[in-house]
Amino acid sequence: MRDIDLTAISSQLQRDWQSNLARWGVPPLPKWSPEKPNARLLQLIYLRHHMGEAVDKSDLSLFVRSKKPTASTDQQARHWKQDGWNVQGRGGNDAKGNPLKPSEYCLVGLQPSPEFMAQRTRDLGRVGAHDWNSLVIAYNNRCGCCGASGVKLEQGHMDPRKPLDLSNIIPLCDSCNRHQLNRFVLDEAGRIRTVLPVPRNAALFADLDSRERRALMELLCPTGAPEQQTLVLGVA
């Protein structure tokens, strides 16, 4: 413990944050004060000193209390991953992919924690998505149209006339993706904005049973207006 230069590692953590984490929205660290040491910052200093290695919670707690005697005897470092630092504990792995024991923590690396990125993506919505997986997270792992969860999600077009790139993809369950086909333009919330002028739109209903037809018609034409149904069925 005597070999750890608290001031030097604290400065290093500030550089780590500036170089690797600030751009992702990870909040800044408190400033290091030898006179009034911050217990949580001491946790991170210890983990940074042993970065990539598993450390036992009892050793971490001992270190923190050696610098701040009034600190808790049971130091919980797991909250750092919610703040953006990739500190893994029970259920996670160390930098080499080895499972951590229930009493161990590890600062895996200087990338944002998966937990922080998932929450940030959910908060930002589509704006925070940078690939298909994060787009699914932005939709809270639900179908973007009907809201179904616990189902396999497919890459559906928001606008079938445009390429299937990230800006035009919406996660859809098999049923919604099959119903949509190439006939509708959806908005980001999965609502139908436009019925495309596709000939014989009535074919949409050909493979549906009566219950599915009623459900789809209610989705498309909730007022039951005859003119809307005529447009959707494509028989105008």
N, C-alpha and C positions, 0 to 999 in steps of 0.2 A: 504493500500500500504506500510505503514511503517513496517508492520510485515514480509514482504518478504525479506529474507536474500539472496541477489543477488549472493554473492560469493558461499554460500552453495548450492544453486539450480543450479548454473552454474557447480559446481563440480559434482553434482548429474547427470546432463545431460551428462557430459563426461562419467560417469560410465554407464549410460543408453546406450549410443552409443556403448561403448566398449563391453558391455554384450549382447546387443540385436540386434544391427543394423549393426555393422561394417562388420560382416561376410556376410551380404547380399549386400555389396557394397555401403552402404549409406556413403556419404562423411563425413569427420570429421567436427566438429563444430569449429568456430573461438574461440580463447581464450578470456576469460573474462578479461576486463581491466576497473577497476573503474574510471581511469582517462579518458579513451576514450571508453565509452560504445558503443557497437554495437547495432544499433536499431533492427535489425532482431533477434539477440540473446536475446534482451530484450523481444521480442514477445514470444519466446519459453520459456523463464524463467517464464513469467506470465502464459502461458498456462500450463506449468509443475506444477506450484503452484496450479492451479485449474484443474489438470488432471482429465478427465472423466466428467467434468462439462462444460456446455455451458457458454461462456463468450461473452458479447456484444462487438462489434468492437469499439464502442465509449469508453468503459472502458479500453479496451486494448490500444487504441491510447492515452488516457489520461495518463495511466501508463508509456508508452514508453516516452512520452514527459516530464513527471515529472523527468525522469532520463537523458533524452537527449533532451533539449529544442529545438534544431535545427531539430529534426526529423519531418517527415510529420505528419500532423493532421489526415491523413487517412491511418492508418496502415493496409496493406493487408497481412494477415497471410496465405492465401490459398496456396501460393507457397511452403510452407514447405512440403506439401504432395508430390510434384514433387521431392523434395530433399530426400524423404524417411521417413520423420516423419509423423505419422498418424494424421495429423491435418485436420479435416473435416470442411466444411463450408456449404454454400448454396447447398441443395440437398443431404447432408449427415446426419448422425445421431450422437447423443452423445453416451457415453459408455453404456447407458441403452437401446439404440435403439430408442430413441425419436428423431423425425425429428428436425433438427436445423432450426431456422428462418434465413431469408436472411442476417441478420446483425450479426449472431452468428458464433463463432468458437469453436472447441473443440479438445483438444489433447486426442484422444480416448483411446490410450494405447501405449505400447512401442514396438509393432510389426511394421514391415515396412508397409507403406501405400499400399493399393491395387493398387493405381495408379503407384507408384514407381515399384512395383513388376511386373506389367503388362508391363511397358516400358522396364524394365531390361530383362524380358523374350523375348520380341520382339527383343531387341538388341543382346542377346546371341543366339537366335534361339533355337534349340532343346536342346542345352547344358543347357539352363536355365530352362527347363521344369521339373517339379517334379511330375506332375499328368496329367490326361487327360485334365482338364480345362486349365492348363498353357501350355500344348502342343498346344491346339487350339489357344491360344494367340500368341504362337511362330510363328504360321502360319498366324497371323493377321486375324484370323476368316475366313479364306478362304480354299477352297479345295486345298489340297497339290498337286493335279494332274492338274486340269484344271483352278484353281484360282478363281472359282466361289465364290461370297460372298452373304450373306443374305440367305443362304440355310442351312438346317439342315445337320450337319456333322456327319459322322459315323466313327467308329474305323476300319480302314482298315489295312490289313497286308502289310508291305513292302516286306516281304518274307513269303509266305504262308506255307513254310516248317517249320517255327519256331513258337514258342508260341506267343500269342498275348499279349506281355508285353510292357511296355512303350518304350523300345528301338526298338521295331519292329512295332510300331503303327504309322500310318500316317492318318491325318484327310482327309476323302474323302466325296464328295457329293454322293448321292444315285446312280447317273448315273455312275460315275467313279468307285465306289465300285462294282456295278453290272457288269460293263464291265470287270473289272479286274478279278473277280472271284478268282480262284486259279491257274491262268495260267501265271502270270507275277511276276517278282521280281522288285520292285521299289527302286530307290535311295531316299535320303532324300528330293530331290527336286521334287519327283513324276515322274521322268523319268524312262522309262522301261530299265532295265539293262539286263534282261534275260527273254527269253520265255521258260517256263518250258516244259519239254517233256510230256505233258498231251495228251493222245490219243484223237483223234477226236476234235482237237482244233477248227475246223470249227463250232462246236456247239455254240461257242461264238457269232456267227452272227445270230443264228437261230431266236431269238426274236427281232431282230432289223429291222427297216424299211430301205429303200434304203439310205435315208439321213444320218441316224445314222451309217450305214455301211461305207459310204464314209468318214464320219468324223473320225470314229475309224481307218480305214485303213490309212488315212492321218497322224493320230497321231502315229500309229505303224510303218508305212512304208512311210515316207515323200517323199522318192525318187521314190516310186512306183516300186522299183526293183523287178522283178518276183521271185528271189530267197528269198527275204525277205517275200513276200506274201506267198510263199509256206511254209516257216518256221512257220509263224504266223497261217496259216490255218491248219497246222499239217497234210499235205497230202503228205509230202516227202516220 
